[in-house]
């Protein structure tokens, strides 16, 4: 099966979040199963720089405000074939691919990502003589217009050039723009309606993906259920209930070669579930690296996350004093909302040697944090899938997580019955409230006070497997359904 993944980012070329990890790993897993999976990406500077064996594949007519427009073909570092759209006027900008230095979204994002979807449809229509995808798999709102352009071609030619699957990685990010931009997209006027792109008087890229795709996926079974209700439906729950027969939740995986504490080159020592001694060395090295007190017995809590309220970091900040008063240490890696950044910065100033904060993103450091921490904090208000808890378990950092979305599907609480059944892998709390979070922290200290039990739960967590082979097979089955 010839599959083209359409996305805005892809690890290791460009990463701002978990989407890049998925796009970097899923096509590779599908190719291992015999599928001819490839990737289409915008030509951001980091993407162009990382494309291997690049050669010009096609020149296209100028569209969407770009001065020149070409398509390049090459390979990702993993060997997966990739196509990159070179449109300097739209993509050649430093820093964040979506926003300027002040974190203001680029005013022409509607054209920048319409171009991504439009080129995908051109490939499906036969732009290249040597390869033509049977199915287009769009990821998040950046690729949301892909099935709309396919539908436009089908209306014109009487047949669809390819089937489509659209994956929602986070419904809260929707690609909503003023309706005045609709004419710039080159879509039929009749697509701007209630059962099209119109969304409360504006136009929505993610709604286009939900409305026009043959099949819809999201990144965990629980999240697939949650987004059909008003609380997590972000205004689109009605449409998702209407299309429930086309919707499926497929849990993300992790690249178990990249995320492997037994061989990870970013770590000062290696370990695994059966030989865990190297984790203590990783903890000591991490404390030294980040200026924390050299206390082997201190319960070390870690955060690797976007610093947003959605991720529950307001609970962590508000509960930090109580956590520290119990003898814990806290380290934070991430960036996001200014109030949270400043709050954690001040916390670190007040508690030198007990709290360390690194604002920004550092991929090797994130690996060392998972390897050195005892607990990884994932107290999300909502979480479509979450990879952090999976990385934590792989590296022996027990997740402290709220029961929602993919967290509910992957973390098994240290309840008495789960401990008795040897299935416990973390600490789970129910309600998104400060008392519930604080109680979960206290439970972490209580469990840590029973070393034998702590080691047993950690070993159970490290034995969990979240590889991509299962999700890759599930997606291939969904593709066959869409093609059928």
C-alpha positions in Angstrom: 0.0 0.0 0.0 1.3 3.4 -1.0 0.8 5.9 1.9 1.7 9.5 2.2 1.9 11.1 5.7 1.3 14.9 5.7 2.5 16.8 8.7 4.1 20.0 9.9 7.0 18.4 11.8 8.9 15.2 12.0 11.6 13.9 14.4 14.6 14.3 14.2 14.3 17.1 11.6 12.0 19.3 13.5 10.2 18.8 16.8 8.0 21.0 19.0 6.0 18.2 20.6 4.8 14.6 20.4 3.4 15.0 16.9 7.0 15.0 15.6 7.8 11.7 17.4 4.7 10.0 15.9 5.4 11.2 12.3 9.1 10.2 12.7 8.2 6.6 13.9 4.9 5.5 12.4 5.9 5.5 8.7 9.1 3.6 9.6 7.0 0.9 11.4 4.6 0.7 8.5 7.5 0.2 6.1 8.7 -2.7 8.3 5.3 -4.3 7.7 5.6 -4.0 3.9 3.8 -0.7 3.3 5.4 1.9 1.1 4.9 4.8 3.6 6.4 8.2 2.9 6.2 11.7 4.4 5.4 15.2 3.1 6.7 18.2 5.1 6.9 22.0 4.7 10.3 23.2 3.8 11.2 24.9 7.1 14.9 25.5 7.4 15.6 22.6 9.8 13.6 20.3 7.6 15.5 21.2 4.5 18.8 21.0 6.3 18.0 17.5 7.6 16.7 16.0 4.3 19.3 13.4 3.1 20.1 12.8 -0.6 17.9 15.6 -1.6 17.1 16.1 -5.3 14.5 18.2 -7.2 11.4 16.2 -7.8 9.0 18.8 -9.4 8.4 22.4 -10.0 4.9 23.7 -9.4 3.0 26.8 -10.3 3.2 29.5 -7.7 0.3 29.3 -5.2 -0.7 30.8 -1.9 1.6 33.8 -2.1 4.9 32.0 -2.5 7.4 33.5 -4.9 8.8 30.2 -6.0 7.5 26.6 -5.4 9.4 23.4 -5.9 9.2 19.9 -4.4 12.3 18.0 -3.3 12.7 14.3 -2.7 15.1 12.7 -0.2 15.2 10.6 2.9 14.8 11.0 6.6 17.7 9.9 8.8 15.7 6.7 9.4 15.7 6.0 5.7 12.0 6.8 5.1 11.4 8.5 1.8 10.3 12.1 2.2 9.1 15.0 0.1 9.8 18.6 1.1 8.0 21.7 -0.2 10.4 24.5 -0.9 8.5 27.8 -0.8 10.9 30.3 0.8 8.4 33.1 1.0 6.2 31.0 3.2 8.5 28.7 5.1 12.0 30.2 5.3 11.7 31.7 8.8 13.8 31.1 11.8 12.6 29.8 15.1 9.1 28.4 15.8 7.4 27.0 12.6 4.1 28.4 13.7 4.7 31.7 15.4 7.2 34.6 15.5 9.7 35.4 18.3 6.9 37.0 20.4 4.8 33.8 20.0 2.3 35.5 17.8 1.0 33.1 15.1 2.1 34.1 11.6 -0.7 36.0 9.9 -0.3 33.9 6.8 -0.6 30.5 8.5 -3.7 29.8 6.6 -1.8 30.0 3.3 1.3 28.2 4.6 -0.6 25.1 5.6 -3.1 25.3 2.8 -0.1 24.8 0.5 1.0 21.7 2.4 -2.5 20.1 1.9 -2.7 21.2 -1.7 0.6 19.7 -2.6 -0.4 16.4 -1.0 -3.5 16.4 -3.3 -1.3 17.1 -6.3 0.8 14.1 -5.4 -2.4 12.0 -5.2 -3.4 13.3 -8.6 -0.2 12.1 -10.2 2.3 15.0 -9.9 5.2 12.5 -10.0 5.6 9.9 -12.7 7.4 7.4 -10.5 5.2 7.4 -7.3 1.5 8.1 -6.6 0.0 7.5 -3.1 -3.2 5.5 -2.7 -3.9 7.0 0.7 -3.2 10.4 2.2 -2.8 10.4 6.0 -3.0 13.9 7.4 -1.9 14.8 10.9 -3.6 17.6 12.9 -5.0 20.9 11.7 -1.9 21.7 9.6 -3.0 19.0 7.2 -6.7 19.4 7.7 -7.4 20.8 4.2 -6.0 17.6 2.5 -9.3 15.7 2.3 -11.1 18.9 1.2 -8.7 19.3 -1.8 -9.3 15.6 -2.5 -13.1 16.1 -2.4 -12.7 19.1 -4.8 -10.8 16.9 -7.3 -13.4 14.2 -7.0 -16.3 16.6 -7.7 -14.4 17.8 -10.8 -13.3 14.5 -12.2 -16.1 12.2 -10.9 -13.6 10.0 -8.9 -11.4 10.5 -5.9 -7.6 10.4 -6.6 -6.9 8.8 -3.2 -8.5 7.8 0.1 -7.9 9.8 3.2 -7.4 9.3 6.9 -7.1 12.3 9.3 -5.6 11.9 12.8 -6.4 14.3 15.6 -3.4 14.6 17.9 -5.0 17.4 20.0 -8.5 18.7 19.2 -7.8 21.9 21.2 -5.5 23.2 18.4 -7.9 23.7 15.5 -6.4 26.1 12.9 -9.2 28.6 13.0 -9.0 31.7 10.8 -11.2 34.6 9.8 -13.7 33.8 7.1 -12.3 36.6 4.9 -9.3 34.3 4.1 -11.5 31.6 2.6 -11.2 32.9 -0.9 -7.4 32.5 -0.7 -7.7 28.7 -0.3 -8.9 27.9 -3.8 -11.7 25.7 -2.6 -15.3 25.7 -4.0 -17.6 28.3 -2.4 -20.1 25.6 -1.4 -17.4 24.1 1.0 -17.8 27.1 3.3 -21.0 25.9 5.0 -22.1 24.3 8.3 -21.2 20.8 6.9 -17.9 22.1 5.6 -15.3 24.5 6.9 -17.6 27.1 8.5 -17.1 27.2 12.3 -19.0 29.9 14.2 -18.5 32.4 11.4 -14.9 31.5 10.8 -13.1 28.8 8.9 -11.6 25.8 10.6 -8.9 23.6 9.1 -9.4 20.8 11.6 -13.1 20.7 10.9 -12.3 20.2 7.2 -10.3 17.1 8.1 -13.1 15.8 10.3 -15.8 16.6 7.7 -14.2 15.4 4.5 -11.9 12.5 5.4 -12.9 8.9 4.7 -11.8 7.8 8.2 -10.9 9.7 11.4 -8.4 8.6 14.0 -7.3 9.9 17.3 -4.4 8.9 19.5 -6.0 6.8 22.2 -9.2 4.9 22.6 -10.3 6.9 25.7 -9.7 10.2 23.9 -11.8 9.0 21.0 -14.7 8.7 23.5 -14.0 11.9 25.4 -14.0 14.2 22.3 -17.6 13.1 21.5 -18.8 14.9 24.6 -19.0 18.6 25.2 -16.3 18.8 27.9 -13.4 17.7 25.6 -15.1 18.2 22.2 -13.9 21.8 21.7 -17.1 22.7 19.9 -16.8 19.8 17.5 -18.4 17.0 19.6 -21.6 17.1 17.5 -19.7 16.5 14.3 -17.6 13.7 16.0 -20.8 12.0 17.2 -22.2 12.3 13.7 -19.1 10.6 12.3 -18.6 8.1 15.2 -18.8 5.2 12.8 -15.7 6.6 11.0 -13.8 7.4 14.2 -11.3 5.1 15.8 -8.8 5.6 18.7 -5.4 4.1 18.1 -2.9 4.5 20.9 0.4 6.1 19.9 3.6 4.1 20.3 7.2 5.1 21.1 10.3 4.3 19.2 11.8 1.7 21.5 15.2 2.0 19.8 15.4 5.7 20.4 13.9 5.4 23.9 15.9 2.6 25.4 17.8 3.1 28.7 19.9 0.0 28.0 21.6 1.7 25.1 20.6 5.4 25.1 23.8 7.5 24.2 22.5 10.5 26.1 22.8 8.7 29.5 25.9 8.5 31.7 25.0 4.9 32.6 22.7 2.2 31.2 20.1 0.0 32.8 17.0 -2.0 32.2 14.2 -3.7 34.2 16.4 -6.6 35.2 19.6 -4.6 35.8 18.4 -1.3 37.3 21.6 -0.3 39.1 22.6 2.2 36.4 19.5 4.3 37.3 21.0 5.4 40.6 24.1 6.6 38.7 21.9 8.5 36.3 20.1 10.2 39.2 23.3 11.3 40.9 24.6 12.7 37.5 21.4 14.5 36.9 21.4 16.1 40.4 25.0 17.3 39.8 24.2 18.5 36.2 21.3 20.7 37.3 22.6 21.9 40.7 20.4 19.8 42.9 21.6 18.6 46.3 23.4 15.2 46.1 20.8 13.2 48.0 20.4 9.7 46.7 17.3 9.1 48.9 15.4 12.2 48.0 12.3 11.5 45.9 13.1 13.3 42.6 10.1 14.5 40.6 10.5 15.6 37.0 8.5 17.6 34.4 9.2 17.4 30.7 6.4 19.3 29.1 4.9 22.4 27.5 4.2 24.6 30.4 0.5 25.1 30.0 -2.6 24.8 32.2 -3.8 21.9 29.9 -0.8 19.9 31.1 -1.7 20.5 34.7 1.4 22.5 35.5 -0.6 25.0 37.6 -1.3 22.0 39.9 2.4 21.3 40.1 3.4 24.9 40.8 0.7 25.3 43.5 1.7 22.0 45.1 5.4 22.4 44.9 5.9 23.8 48.4 4.2 20.8 49.9 6.2 18.4 47.7 9.4 20.0 48.9 8.4 20.1 52.5 8.1 16.3 52.4 11.7 16.1 51.3 11.3 15.9 47.6 13.2 17.5 44.8 11.7 19.0 41.6 13.1 19.7 38.2 11.3 21.2 35.2 12.2 21.2 31.5 9.9 23.1 29.1 8.5 26.4 28.0 5.0 27.8 27.5 2.7 30.2 29.3 4.7 33.2 30.7 3.0 33.1 34.1 4.0 29.5 34.6 7.6 30.1 33.3 8.0 32.9 35.8 6.4 31.0 38.6 8.8 28.1 38.2 11.7 30.4 37.8 10.9 32.1 41.1 10.3 28.7 42.8 13.8 27.7 41.7 15.3 30.9 43.1 13.6 30.4 46.5 14.7 26.7 46.7 18.2 26.6 45.3 19.4 23.0 45.4 15.9 21.6 45.7 14.3 22.9 42.5 15.9 23.2 39.0 14.2 24.8 36.0 15.4 24.8 32.4 13.2 26.8 30.1 13.2 25.7 26.5 13.6 22.3 25.0 16.6 20.0 25.1 16.1 16.5 23.7 19.2 14.8 25.2 18.4 16.4 28.6 14.9 15.1 28.4 16.3 11.6 28.1 18.5 12.2 31.2 15.6 13.5 33.2 13.5 10.4 32.5 16.5 8.2 33.4 17.4 10.1 36.6 13.9 10.9 38.0 11.9 8.7 40.4 8.5 10.2 39.4 7.5 12.0 36.2 4.5 14.4 36.6 1.7 14.2 34.0 -1.3 15.7 35.8 -3.1 16.8 32.6 -6.5 18.4 32.5 -6.9 16.4 29.3 -4.4 14.3 27.3 -5.1 12.9 23.9 -2.4 10.3 24.3 0.7 11.5 26.0 4.1 10.1 25.4 5.8 11.4 28.5 4.3 8.7 30.7 5.5 6.0 28.3 9.0 7.4 28.2 8.9 7.6 32.0 7.9 4.0 32.4 10.6 2.9 29.9 13.2 4.7 32.1 11.9 3.7 35.5 10.3 7.0 36.4 6.8 6.2 37.7 4.1 8.4 36.1 2.0 10.5 38.5 -0.9 11.1 36.1 -4.6 12.1 36.0 -7.0 9.5 34.7 -7.8 11.0 31.3 -7.3 10.2 27.6 -4.2 8.2 26.8 -3.0 8.5 30.4 -6.0 6.4 31.5 -5.2 3.8 28.7 -1.5 3.4 29.7 -1.0 4.0 33.5 -2.2 1.4 36.0 -2.6 2.9 39.5 -0.9 1.5 42.6 -4.2 0.4 44.1 -4.3 -2.5 46.4 -5.9 -4.8 43.8 -3.3 -3.8 41.1 -0.4 -4.3 43.5 -1.8 -7.7 44.3 -2.2 -8.5 40.6 1.3 -7.1 39.9 -0.1 -4.7 37.3 0.6 -1.4 39.0 2.8 1.0 37.0 2.2 4.5 38.4 0.1 6.8 40.6 -3.3 7.9 39.1 -5.7 10.5 40.5 -9.2 11.2 39.2 -10.3 14.8 39.5 -8.4 17.9 38.2 -8.2 19.5 41.6 -5.3 20.6 43.8 -6.3 18.3 46.7 -6.4 15.2 44.4 -2.9 16.1 43.0 -1.5 16.7 46.4 -2.9 13.4 47.7 -1.2 11.6 44.8 2.1 13.2 45.7 1.7 12.0 49.3 1.0 8.5 48.0 4.2 8.7 46.0 6.2 9.4 49.1 4.3 6.6 51.0 5.2 4.1 48.2 8.8 5.3 48.1 9.0 4.6 51.8 8.5 0.9 51.1 11.6 0.2 49.0 10.8 -3.4 48.0 7.3 -2.4 46.8 8.7 0.6 45.0 11.2 -1.5 43.1 8.5 -4.0 42.2 6.3 -1.3 40.7 9.2 0.3 38.9 10.2 -3.1 37.4 6.6 -3.7 36.3 6.5 -0.2 34.7 9.8 -0.8 32.8 8.5 -4.1 31.4 5.6 -2.4 29.6 6.0 -2.3 25.8 4.6 0.6 23.7 6.3 -0.1 20.4 4.9 1.0 17.1 4.2 -2.4 15.5 0.7 -2.8 17.0 -0.4 0.8 16.1 1.1 0.5 12.7 -1.0 -2.6 12.0 -4.1 -0.9 13.4 -3.5 2.1 11.0 -3.0 -0.2 8.0 -6.4 -1.9 8.9 -8.0 1.6 9.0 -6.4 2.4 5.6 -7.9 -0.7 4.1 -11.3 0.3 5.5 -10.9 3.8 4.0 -9.9 2.4 0.6 -12.8 0.0 0.6 
